[in-house]
Amino acid sequence: MEQYGNFGPLIGVIYLSNTHCKFMIFSTKNAEVLTFHELKLKQIVHNAGWLEYDPNEIWKHTQECIEVAYKNLVILEISPHDIIALGICNMRGTTVMWDKETGNVLHNAIGWTDCRCTSMLKTLLNNVKQNVDYLRPLCGLPLSTCFSALKIKWLIENVTAVKEALERDTLCFGNLDSWIMWNLTGSETCGVHSTDVTNAQYTGLMNIHTMQWDKQLCNFYKIPMQILPQIRSNSEIFGYVIEGPLNNTPIASCIGDQPAALLGQLSLKVGQNVCSIDDSCFLLLNTGEELIESENGLLSIVSYKLGPKAKACHALEGAISNAGSTVQWLKEGLKINTEINSNDNVVEVLNTFLGESSMISSSCSSSILNAECGLAARRSEITFVPAFHGLYAPYWRYDARGIILGLTSQTTAENVTQAAYEATGFQIHEVLEAFKRDTPTWNWKDIKERLIFGGDYAENTSFVQFIADIVGFVLERPQTTAPCALGAMIAAGITMKVLDKNYAQIAYVPPSDAISPTTTPNRRALLYKRWEYAVKKCLSWNNYETFEEDIALFAQRERDTNLPIRRSLPGSIFLTSAFVFLIVAKFLNNK
């Protein structure tokens, strides 16, 4: 490394998240981010539940971010010639269609959370007798609108320009990684049309066992295989940049954002897990070289394959569609102030369950919660299930809808915000329990109940504290800048042979803080029961079959004020009679 400057070889990473385009330049010596530039992506919403991006804007933003970061290096008196490679990290599932001869985009990119394909999904589920796991043995994924396959199908069937390009055999499909790579390497002149295993799997068209496009899956969705990019590993030379400040620089890695976070958080051992919380939330459990086929609503994924000849590592993944976006909805949609003032004593009690509130909350039953528990109970009155466009893991119910239960005239905006924070914790808890059910042979007693936490909303300590209280885990928060981008940098460094996983585990470990749960198991169990009840209502919000029965039951409870007493009579009679029989038996025995 003598030919390089003080920071050693440098690697640049293009990182495309749900909201921003970034270009970050890392030192391979210690994973320090020397400089970066970011631009916000415009989200285009034509209808409720739809989400689009302009691919041309994304490409222009990428170019601008590279140019500004390059100039920043010069200003810092760091040689930009020390940049030896590029990596690409992107949100998976966002779908782009373009013409390979003209380079023209044929439609806006459809975001991974877009649910315009719901009617298509409903038809497919009817054809397979509502078996959401019909294709899981082949691709490791349930049938859902969040993967690329249905978006491709929708574009082919509904966009004239896409149909015409398909007839001319000039149609190209790709996630954002393929689109950016194609443009970096020369576009219509000599662009490389490739992707990696993690992005390919999220299309729903890749065979999880062969890690190649699967004819049976493509036939199921009626998608022609010739429009798909070539699948490659995460660590290899994909091509070289043409033009711009980084002309002739190799593209040495490509990886989806959540698998990259697993790599970037250095959760490389079997049993380690990581949670990324941004607008959405993802949990990954490292299963090593073992591919575990989930039976509990999780995704069985390729987490990374660090070289063409390297063995693939796998993970179980739980995808939660609404996390930070729930808080954003409260802020922008309902105009609620979502800031929590930790200096307010009342809020502090509600937030952390410390001191007396913790003891009271563990001993109070639900029937006397409001009457005697005071402020400690106020936060638990509201249960919020943010299923705005369905629930993902572990339910995979596209027809679920959001619900708020427990509203009273005393409910405040702060209570609703707290319930929104808790909702993410409840969903994380459900995924963690599914991890355990999918790994029955693992000795979970030897696996520490710690969860590595990252993402934009991980910086909100109040948010994270609520999640820790609900989950009951210690949340470990490494001070890593963009772990997703760091994962792409590590993959590129392995390609360029300037580092390996062992070096990364030694040199890249950041300082971290830990946030411990401050509530009691009894309190946690009570809150979770309410969550389960709310989810059931959320899943059957438009099911009126039991409506009359529910109304009758509720009416009976209101009329019969002695119902709790009557319910206790059978138990009381049993205890009394058992005591009498015991005395009689003892008397007869003496006789």
N, C-alpha and C positions, 0 to 999 in steps of 0.2 A: 504493500500500500504506500510505498515511499513516493510514488509519482503523484499522489494526491495531497490535498491540503490537510490542515489540522483536523478536519472532520472526517477524513477518509473518503471512500467512495460515497457518492450521493445517489439516492433513488427518488424519483418523482412519482407521485400517485395521483391519478385522476379519481376523485370520489364523487359519485352521483347519488345523493340521498333523495328522500321524498320531497325535500324543500330547497336544497342548495346544490350547486356545482362547485367543487373545490379542487384546487391543485396544491398538493403539499409536497415539500421537499424534505426528505429525511436524511440524517446522517446514519450510515450503517454501523458506526462505532457504538453509539449508545441510544439509537432510535429517537434522538432529539429532532423536533420539527424546527428546521432552520428558518423557514419562511413559508407562507401560504397566501393564497388569495381565493376568495369565494364570492359567488354571485347567487342571488336568490332566483329560484325557478318559478315561473308563473304557472300556477295551477288553473286549468281551464275547466269550468263546470257548466255544461249546457243544461243538464237535467239533474234532479235529485239522485244521488248515488253514482253519478258519472264523474270521472276524473281523467283529464287529458293533459298532455304537455306538447309543446311545439318542438319537434326534434331538431329543426334548424336553429332555434334559439339555444337549445342545449349544446349543439355543436359550436355555435358562436361563443357562448359562455365558456366552453372548455378552452377554446383558442385564447380568449382574453385572459383567463385565469393562468394559463401556462405562460403567456407573455409577461404578465405583471410579476408573477413569482420569479421568473427568470431575471427580470430587471432588478428585483429586490435583492437577489443574490449578488449582483454586481455592486449595488449600493452598499451591501454589507461586506464588500471586498472578499467575497468567497467566489472562487472560480466556478462558473457554470459548466465548464468543461469537465468538472468532477462528476457530473450526472452521468451515470453509466447505463441507466435503464429506466423504463417507465413501468408502472403497474396500473391496472384498472380495477376499480371496486365499484359496484353498483347495486341499486335495489333490484331484486329479482322480480320477474313476472310482468314488468312494464313492456308493452309490445309495440314494435315499430315495423312498418312495411314501407319498402322503397323499391324503385326501379333501378336495377343494376346497370342499365345502359345509359340512362340519363342522370342518374343520381338524385332524381326528384323523390321527395317524400310523398306517399300516396294518401296519407291520412295522419292526423295527429297521433302521437303515441298514447296508447290507452294505459292508464295507471293500474298498478297491480290490485288496488282496492276497488277499482271500478266494477259495478255490478249490473251493467246493462245486459249481461248475458244470462240473467236469472231465468228468463222464460226458456232459453235453450237448455239450461241446467235442469229445469223442471221436466222438460220433455225427455231428456236422457235418463233421468231418474225413474220416470214412468216406464221407460223401455227396459230398465234393469230391475224392476220391482222394488224401487226405492232403496236399493243397495248402494249406499254412498261409497262403500269400499270395493266396488266391483272391479276396479282397475288396480287396486292397491298392491296385489301380488307382483304386478309387472313394474309399476313405476314408484311404489312406495307412498303414493299420495291418494287422498280421497277425491271424489268428484266435487269440484268447487269452482266458483267464478274467479278466484284470485290467481289461478295459474294461467299460463299463456294460451293453452290449447283452445279454450272457448273464445278467447279474444280473436285469435287467428280465424277461427270458424266464422265469427260474427263479421269480421272485416271482409272475408271472401264473399260472404252471402249478401252484404249490405252496401258495399262501396264499389261503385262502377269502375273507378280507376284501378282498384285492386284486381277485379275480375279480368279487366283487359290486359293488365301486366301478366297475369297468370296464363292467359291464352297465348301471349307472345313469348312465354317462357323467360320473362325478365324480372319476375317477382322475387324479392328477397325479404325474408323475415329475420328479425333478431330482437333480442332484448337490448337494453341501452348499451351494454358492453359491446355487442356486435356492431351496433350503429356507430359508436365512437371509434372502434378499431378500424372499421371499413373506411371511415373518413381520414383517420390519421395516416393510413397506409396508401392513400392515393385515390380513394373513392372509385368513380367509374373508370378511371384509367387503369389502376392495378390494385384496387382495394382488396384486402384480405377479409373473407367472409367466414369467420370462425367464432366459437364460443368455448366456454369451459364446462366441466362436468357439473358444477354447482348451479350455474345459470341454466344449463340444458335440462337438468332434472326438473326445475321449477316451471318448465313448459308443460309438464305432464306427458311428454312424448318420448322421454328417454327411458330405456330399460335399465332399472336400477342394478341389475346383475351384470349385464354386458357393458353398460355405460356407453351405449350407442343408440341412435334413433331406432325405435321399434315399429316394425311394419304393422303389427296388430293394433298398437295404440293409434297410429296415424289413420288406419282404416276406420277405427271406431269414431274418430272425430271427422273423418273425410278430409284430411289435410294432406296435400301432395308433399312427398318427402324431398323433392328437388328444391324447394324454397328454403330449406333449413340449412343453417350454417354447419361447418365441420366441428365436431366435438373434440376438444383436446384437454390435457391436464391443466392444473392451475399454475404449474411452474415449467415453462418452456418459452422459447422464442416464437412469438406469434407472427411477427413481422417487424418492419422498421418504419419509423416516422418519416414521411415525405414532406418537405418544406417546413417553414416555421423555425423558431429558435432552437428546437431540439431535432433538427433534421438529421436523419440517419441513426437516431437513438433506438435501440431495440425495445420492443414491448415484451417484457419478460415475465409478466404474470397477469392473470385475469381471474377474478373470484367474486362470488356474490357476497353481499354485505354481511349477512349473519354468520355464514361459515367463516368469513374473514375475521369477524369479531371473536370467534372461538380461538382462532389462531393468534390474533392480536392481543387477547387477554392471557395468552400463554396457558390456556386450559388444555394441555396436550396429553394429560393422563386420563386413562379410563376412569369414569366416575366423576370427573370434574364437570361442572356446569357453569353456564354463563347466561346472563339476562341483559338484553339491550332494550331500553325503553326510550322511544322517541314518540312520534305520533301513534305508532302501533307498538307492540311489545312482542319480543321473541325470546324463548328459552331454548337452549340447546344443551343436551347431555352427551358428553363424549363417550361413545361405545367402542372406540378403537377400530380394529379391523373387523369386528363382529357387526354384521348387518342384522339388526333386530327388527322384525316385522311387527309393528305396533298393532295391538288389539284394543287399544284404549284411546283412539282418536288423535294420535300423534303422527307426525311425518317421519318416515324412515329415509334419511338423506345421506348423500355423500358430503362429508364436511370439508375434505380437501384431498387432493392427489398431487403431491409435490414432485412431479416429474412424470414423463411418459411411461417410464418403467417402474415407477414407485407404486407401492401398494396403496390402495385407497383407504382412508379413514372415514368412519361413519359416525352419525349422531342421530339421536331422537330430537325432534323439534316440535315445540308447541308455538303456534302462531295466534296472537291475540290482535284483533283488528283495531280496537279502539283503546288507547291508553292516554298518552298526552293529548291526542286529538279530542278526547272527551272534555278535558280542561279547557282546551282552545274553543270548543263549541260553547261551553258555558260563558266564556269571556266574550266571544264575538257574536254568537247567536242569541244568547239570552242577556248579554250586557251585564254579567255578574262579575264582580271583582273577585278574582280567584287567588289573590294574595292572602297568605295566612300570617297574621301579626304575632310572632312568637313572644313579643313582649307583653301581650295581653294575658293576664293570669288565667282568665276563663278559658281562652283558646289553648293555653299551655296544658291545662288539665284535660281538655278534650283531646288534645293531640297526643299526649304521651302516656296517659293512664298512670302517672307517677303517684306515689304516696297513697293517701286515703282513697282516692278514686279507684285505684287498682283493687284494693281490698273490698270496697263496696261493690264494685262491678262484678266481682267473682262470686259474691254471696247473694246478689239480688236475683230473684226469679223474674221471668218476663212479665208476669202478671202485676208485679209491684214496681216495675222498672221506673215508671215516670213518677209515681207517688213518693218513693222514698230515696231514690238514688240521685235525684237532683241533676246537677250539671254533668256528672260523670256519665249519665245515661243519655243525655240529649243527643249526642253525636250518633248513637246507635239507632235512633228512631227512623232514620232514612236509609233505605237500601236502593241503590241505583245500579241497574244493569244496562250498560251502554251498548246495546245491540242495535245500532242504528241501521245497519244493513245486513243483519244476521250475526250469528255467533260462529267463530272458528273453533280452534281446539278447545276442549276435546269433543265438542258437539257436532260441528260442521252442519249447522242448520241455517240455510239461506233464508228461511221464512220467519226466523225469530226477529223480534223488534224490541227496542229499548223500553224500559219501564222504570218508574220511580214509585216506591211504596213507602207509606208511613208519613205522608205529608199531614201537618196540622197547622192551625193558625199561628203557632209559635215557631214554625220552621223558618230558618233564616237562610240567606244566600250562602253563608259560611257552612251551614249544615250540609247543603247540597254539594258544595265543593269538597267537603270532607268525605262524603259518600262517593264522589267521583274518584277521589284518591284511593279509597278503600276498594273500589270495584276492580282496579288493576291488581291489588293485592289478592283478592279472592280468585281472580282468573289465574294468577301465577300459582296460587295454592293448588288449584285444580290440575294444572299441568304438572306440578311437582309430584302430586299423588299419582298421576298417570305414569310418570317416569318409574315410580316404584312398582306399580302393577305390571308394567311391561318388562321389568327385570326381576322376576320372582326368585331367581337363583343367586342374585347378588346379596352380599352381606352388607346391608345398608347401615348396620351399626358401626362398621369400620369407615363409612363415608361421612365426613363431617357435614353437619347441617349448615353449610355456608354457601352462599350464592354470590358469585362474582357479578357485579352490577356495573353497567355503563350506559352511555347514550346521553342525549341532550337533556332529558328530564331527570337523569340521575343527579344532576347538580342541585335540584330542588330538595333540600334536606327534609323539609316537612313531608313532601310526597313520599320520599324513601322511608321515613320513619313510620308513616301509616302502613306502608307495604310490609315492613319488618314486623309490625304488630300483628297484622293479619296472617302472615305466612309463618311466623314463629322461627324464622331463620336469622342468623347473623348475616347481614348484607355487607359484603366486602367491596369497597369502592376504590379500585386502583386509580391513581391520578394519571391516567393515560389519555393523551389527546387523540381522539378519533381512533379507537381500537380497530375499527373496520379497515381504515386506511393502513394502519400498522400491519395488519395481517397481510394485505396486498404487498406491502414493502418486504415483509419477510419472505413471501413466496417468490418475489422477484430477486431478492438477494440470494436465495438458494439456487435459482436458475443461473445467476452470474457467478456463483461459487465464491461469494465474498462473506457468506455466513451460513450457518446451519441451525437446526432447531435447538441443539444443545447450547450453542453460543447465545442464541436469543434468550433461552431460559436463564442464563447466567447474567448477561449484560443488559437485558431489557426490562428487568423486574422493577416496576416503579414503586414509589411510596404509596401507601393506601391507608384509608381509614375504614373503620368498621362501625356499623349501626346495628345495635342490638334491639331485640323486641323488648318492650317494657310493659306488656300486658300479661294477663294470666291465661293459662290453658282453658279454664272454665269460661272466661269472657270471650276468648277466641272461638270456642265451640258454639257459644250462643249466637255470636254474630254470623258464623258460617251457616248455622241452621236457617237463619233468616235469608241469607244469600241463596241457599238451595231452594227455598220456597219461592223466592222472587224469580229465579231462573226457570222454574217450572211454569210459572205464570207467563214469563217472557216467551217460552217455547210454544205455549198453547194460547197465545193472546187472541187468536181469531178462531179458537175452537169452542163452539157454543153447545157441544153435545152435553156437557155436564153443567151448563149454566143454570138451569132450573134447579138441579139438585143443590148446587152451591148456595143459591138464593134461599132455598127452603131451610138449609142448615143454618145459614147466618140469621135468618128470621127467628128460628127456634132459639138460638142462643140469646138473641136480644129479648125475647119474651120471657124466657125462663132464667131469671136471675139466680136461681138456686142450682143451675146446671153444674157448676164446679163441685158443689156439695154432694149432689146426687152421684156424680162420677166417682166421688171418693167413697161412697157407701159400700160397694162390693169389696173393696180392699179392707175397709174397717170391719165388716162382718167376718171376712176370712180370718183376720188377725184375732178378733175376739173369740170366734168359735175354736180356732186352733189352740188358744190359751186355755179355754174351758176343757177341751178334750185332753190336753196335757195334764191338767189337774186331776180329772176323772181317772185317767190311765194310771197316774201315780198312786191314787187312792186305792184302786182295784189291785194294783200290784202289791201294796202293803197288806191288803186283806188276804 
